[in-house]
Amino acid sequence: MKQLGADRVLSIVFDEDESESCDKNLVEVAGRSINLLCKELSNYELQGTCDVLKIKSGKVGLLDMSKMDELYELGYKKAKEFSDKILQNY
């Protein structure tokens, strides 16, 4: 984004808490592996951003539409708090 002329780049990440529990079957192991790969890819893509807002969202699946309104409200509230903090630094 900076190559396109942006002064600052804000990235927002919904981050779920990782459990330390043991996986019970092969499907859970595969799911955890995919989550770890996605997290590493996300960390790679966040390199070069000025500000990163990580929002703890709990356990939410990628296609879980039932929590969309809840996540929207949580994201709005956290982004508002974060933007107030960023504006104080200018």
N, CA and C of each residue as an Amber inpcrd file, in Angstrom:
protein
   270
   0.8210000  -1.1920000   0.0000000   0.0000000   0.0000000   0.0000000
   0.8660000   1.2570000   0.0000000   2.0370000   1.1640000   0.6430000
   2.9040000   2.3370000   0.6710000   3.3910000   2.6910000  -0.7290000
   3.5380000   1.6720000  -1.6040000   3.9480000   1.9490000  -2.9700000
   2.8810000   2.7400000  -3.7200000   1.6470000   2.6600000  -3.2450000
   0.5440000   3.3850000  -3.8710000   0.3690000   4.7850000  -3.2880000
   1.2080000   5.1520000  -2.2980000   1.1690000   6.5000000  -1.7630000
   0.6130000   6.6470000  -0.3630000   0.2850000   5.5480000   0.2910000
  -0.2620000   5.6460000   1.6530000   0.8390000   6.0570000   2.6360000
   0.5250000   6.9680000   3.5480000   1.4780000   7.3730000   4.5720000
   1.6030000   6.3110000   5.6610000   0.4750000   5.7440000   6.0440000
   0.4470000   4.7080000   7.0790000  -0.4640000   3.5820000   6.6090000
  -0.1320000   2.3800000   7.0360000  -0.9290000   1.2140000   6.6940000
  -1.4050000   0.5790000   7.9940000  -2.7050000   0.4560000   8.1430000
  -3.3110000  -0.1700000   9.3170000  -3.8440000  -1.5330000   8.9050000
  -3.4090000  -2.5610000   9.6060000  -3.8900000  -3.9150000   9.3530000
  -4.6990000  -4.3760000  10.5520000  -5.7950000  -5.0400000  10.2680000
  -6.6600000  -5.5580000  11.3290000  -6.7080000  -7.0700000  11.2020000
  -6.4370000  -7.7490000  12.3200000  -6.3860000  -9.2040000  12.3390000
  -7.3100000  -9.7030000  13.4380000  -8.2260000 -10.6000000  13.0800000
  -9.0290000 -11.2940000  14.0830000  -8.2430000 -12.5370000  14.4730000
  -7.8410000 -12.5940000  15.7350000  -6.9510000 -13.6390000  16.2230000
  -7.6980000 -14.4710000  17.2480000  -7.6790000 -15.7760000  17.0680000
  -8.3560000 -16.6370000  18.0400000  -7.3460000 -17.1480000  19.0530000
  -7.8160000 -17.3860000  20.2510000  -6.9640000 -17.9240000  21.2950000
  -6.6200000 -19.3670000  20.9510000  -5.3430000 -19.6910000  21.0550000
  -4.9290000 -21.0580000  20.7710000  -5.0500000 -21.9010000  22.0310000
  -5.6420000 -23.0600000  21.8700000  -5.7800000 -23.9500000  23.0220000
  -4.5800000 -24.8880000  23.0710000  -4.2440000 -25.2740000  24.2520000
  -3.1190000 -26.1830000  24.4590000  -3.6100000 -27.6240000  24.6180000
  -4.8840000 -27.8550000  24.3550000  -5.4300000 -29.1910000  24.5300000
  -4.9390000 -30.1250000  23.4230000  -4.9440000 -31.3710000  23.7400000
  -4.5030000 -32.3930000  22.7940000  -5.6220000 -32.6850000  21.7920000
  -5.2630000 -32.7760000  20.5210000  -6.2570000 -33.1040000  19.5060000
  -6.6750000 -34.5590000  19.6450000  -7.9630000 -34.8120000  19.3920000
  -8.5140000 -36.1420000  19.6430000  -8.4800000 -37.0520000  18.4300000
  -8.4180000 -36.4720000  17.2310000  -8.4370000 -37.3130000  16.0380000
  -7.6980000 -36.6230000  14.8980000  -7.6120000 -37.3000000  13.7870000
  -6.8570000 -36.8110000  12.6410000  -7.4610000 -35.5370000  12.0450000
  -8.7640000 -35.4050000  12.0920000  -9.4190000 -34.2090000  11.5550000
  -9.0270000 -32.9770000  12.3700000  -8.9810000 -33.1100000  13.6860000
  -8.5720000 -31.9950000  14.5390000  -7.1090000 -31.6350000  14.3130000
  -6.2690000 -32.6230000  14.1040000  -4.8490000 -32.3710000  13.8210000
  -4.7180000 -31.6130000  12.5060000  -5.4620000 -32.0390000  11.4830000
  -5.4220000 -31.3610000  10.1840000  -5.9330000 -29.9270000  10.3170000
  -7.0040000 -29.7480000  11.0650000  -7.5480000 -28.4050000  11.2710000
  -6.5600000 -27.4940000  11.9700000  -5.8970000 -28.0010000  12.9850000
  -4.9030000 -27.1980000  13.7050000  -3.7240000 -26.8550000  12.7930000
  -3.3230000 -27.8190000  11.9600000  -2.2200000 -27.5740000  11.0220000
  -2.5700000 -26.4680000  10.0360000  -3.7840000 -26.4970000   9.5270000
  -4.2250000 -25.4570000   8.5940000  -4.2680000 -24.1040000   9.2900000
  -4.7560000 -24.0740000  10.5190000  -4.7830000 -22.8170000  11.2860000
  -3.3840000 -22.2500000  11.4840000  -2.4220000 -23.1220000  11.7960000
  -1.0460000 -22.6650000  11.9820000  -0.4630000 -22.1160000  10.6810000
  -0.7400000 -22.7970000   9.5700000  -0.2610000 -22.3120000   8.2760000
  -0.8670000 -20.9580000   7.9360000  -2.1460000 -20.8010000   8.1850000
  -2.8220000 -19.5250000   7.9110000  -2.2570000 -18.4130000   8.7920000
  -1.9700000 -18.7320000  10.0380000  -1.4200000 -17.7330000  10.9510000
  -0.0340000 -17.2870000  10.4950000   0.7940000 -18.2320000  10.0640000
   2.1320000 -17.8860000   9.5770000   2.0410000 -17.0550000   8.2990000
   1.1280000 -17.3880000   7.4080000   0.9350000 -16.6120000   6.1870000
   0.4800000 -15.2010000   6.5300000  -0.4140000 -15.0850000   7.4890000
  -0.8970000 -13.7750000   7.9240000   0.2400000 -12.9490000   8.4960000
   1.0930000 -13.5620000   9.3170000   2.2380000 -12.8490000   9.8890000
   3.1820000 -12.3650000   8.7840000   3.3880000 -13.1790000   7.7690000
   4.2360000 -12.7890000   6.6480000   3.6410000 -11.5910000   5.9060000
   2.3430000 -11.6340000   5.6660000   1.6800000 -10.5580000   4.9350000
   1.6260000  -9.2620000   5.7350000   1.7550000  -9.3420000   7.0600000
   1.7050000  -8.1480000   7.9010000   3.0320000  -7.4050000   7.9660000
   4.0910000  -7.9940000   7.4280000   5.3820000  -7.3220000   7.4310000
   5.2780000  -6.0510000   6.5970000   5.8030000  -4.9700000   7.1220000
   5.7820000  -3.7060000   6.4020000   4.5880000  -2.8280000   6.7210000
   3.7050000  -3.2980000   7.5860000   2.5900000  -2.4410000   7.9910000
   3.0350000  -1.5510000   9.1360000   2.4330000  -0.3940000   9.2350000
   2.7920000   0.5500000  10.2930000   2.1500000   0.1540000  11.6180000
   0.8820000  -0.1710000  11.5570000   0.1260000  -0.4820000  12.7670000
  -0.6750000  -1.7590000  12.5500000  -0.6730000  -2.6190000  13.5570000
  -1.4480000  -3.8570000  13.4960000  -2.3970000  -3.8750000  14.6850000
  -3.6720000  -4.0190000  14.3960000  -4.6970000  -4.1330000  15.4290000
  -5.1210000  -5.5940000  15.4810000  -4.7520000  -6.2790000  16.5720000
  -5.1400000  -7.6800000  16.7400000  -6.3330000  -7.7370000  17.6720000
  -7.3910000  -8.3400000  17.1940000  -8.6270000  -8.4540000  17.9590000
  -8.8250000  -9.9190000  18.3300000  -8.8750000 -10.1870000  19.6250000
  -9.1240000 -11.5550000  20.0930000 -10.5920000 -11.8830000  19.8740000
 -10.8410000 -12.8650000  19.0270000 -12.2180000 -13.1640000  18.6520000
 -12.7190000 -14.4830000  19.2070000 -11.8910000 -15.2070000  19.9110000
 -12.3230000 -16.5040000  20.4070000 -12.3660000 -17.5160000  19.2790000
 -13.0390000 -18.5980000  19.4800000 -13.1070000 -19.6740000  18.4960000
 -14.2280000 -19.3910000  17.5040000 -13.8620000 -18.9410000  16.3050000
 -14.8310000 -18.6510000  15.2520000 -14.3230000 -19.2720000  13.9640000
 -15.1640000 -20.0510000  13.3080000 -14.7850000 -20.6560000  12.0430000
 -14.8340000 -19.6520000  10.9050000 -14.1160000 -19.9510000   9.8440000
 -14.0350000 -19.0690000   8.6970000 -15.4080000 -18.8150000   8.0720000
 -16.2550000 -19.8050000   8.0630000 -17.5710000 -19.6820000   7.4360000
 -18.7080000 -19.5540000   8.4530000 -18.3870000 -19.2000000   9.6700000
 -19.3860000 -19.0760000  10.7310000 -20.0960000 -17.7260000  10.6210000
 -21.1710000 -17.6920000   9.8600000 -21.8930000 -16.4440000   9.6210000
 -22.7660000 -16.0300000  10.8020000 -22.9960000 -16.9380000  11.7460000
 -23.8650000 -16.6130000  12.8700000 -23.2250000 -15.5810000  13.8090000
 -21.9140000 -15.4130000  13.7470000 -21.2280000 -14.4740000  14.6320000
 -20.7900000 -13.2120000  13.9050000 -21.2740000 -13.0080000  12.6870000
 -20.8400000 -11.8660000  11.8960000 -21.1640000 -10.5350000  12.5770000
 -22.3650000 -10.3740000  13.0860000 -22.7410000  -9.1200000  13.7430000
 -21.9080000  -8.8820000  15.0050000 -21.6820000  -9.9410000  15.7640000
 -20.8800000  -9.8420000  16.9830000 -19.4410000  -9.4140000  16.6480000
 -18.8440000 -10.0140000  15.6210000 -17.4870000  -9.6630000  15.2190000
 -17.4200000  -8.2560000  14.6440000 -18.4510000  -7.8560000  13.9240000
 -18.5060000  -6.4950000  13.3790000 -18.4830000  -5.4710000  14.5150000
 -19.3200000  -5.6860000  15.5130000 -19.3750000  -4.7650000  16.6520000
 -18.0500000  -4.7510000  17.4170000 -17.4830000  -5.9260000  17.6330000
 -16.2000000  -6.0190000  18.3350000 -15.1130000  -5.2910000  17.5420000
 -15.0700000  -5.5180000  16.2360000 -14.0830000  -4.8610000  15.3880000
 -14.2580000  -3.3580000  15.3660000 -15.4860000  -2.8940000  15.2850000
 -15.7600000  -1.4480000  15.2720000 -15.2850000  -0.8050000  16.5680000
 -15.6140000  -1.4360000  17.6860000 -15.2490000  -0.8870000  18.9980000
 -13.7260000  -0.8290000  19.1590000 -13.0420000  -1.9140000  18.8140000
 -11.5850000  -1.9600000  18.9590000 -10.8970000  -1.0010000  17.9880000
 -11.4080000  -0.8840000  16.7650000 -10.8140000   0.0270000  15.7830000
 -10.9830000   1.4770000  16.2310000 -12.1140000   1.7990000  16.8300000
 -12.3540000   3.1510000  17.3380000 -11.3590000   3.4790000  18.4500000
 -11.1740000   2.5550000  19.3910000 -10.2110000   2.7500000  20.4760000
  -8.7930000   2.9000000  19.9180000  -8.4670000   2.0670000  18.9470000
  -7.1310000   2.0800000  18.3560000  -6.8930000   3.3710000  17.5780000
  -7.8950000   3.8310000  16.8510000  -7.7330000   5.0590000  16.0720000
  -7.5590000   6.2750000  16.9860000  -8.2470000   6.2820000  18.1160000
  -8.0490000   7.3680000  19.0770000  -6.6100000   7.3840000  19.5710000
  -6.0430000   6.2040000  19.8190000  -4.6640000   6.1090000  20.2910000
  -3.6850000   6.5630000  19.1940000  -3.9480000   6.1910000  17.9440000
  -3.0730000   6.5830000  16.8330000  -3.1170000   8.0970000  16.6320000
  -4.3020000   8.6740000  16.7080000  -4.4300000  10.1140000  16.4840000
  -3.7260000  10.9370000  17.5680000  -3.6230000  10.3890000  18.7650000
  -2.9070000  11.0750000  19.8400000  -1.4060000  11.1520000  19.5510000
  -0.8920000  10.1900000  18.7800000   0.5410000  10.1540000  18.4700000
   0.9260000  11.1110000  17.3430000  -0.0440000  11.7140000  16.6690000
   0.2630000  12.6590000  15.5820000   0.3350000  14.0590000  16.0960000
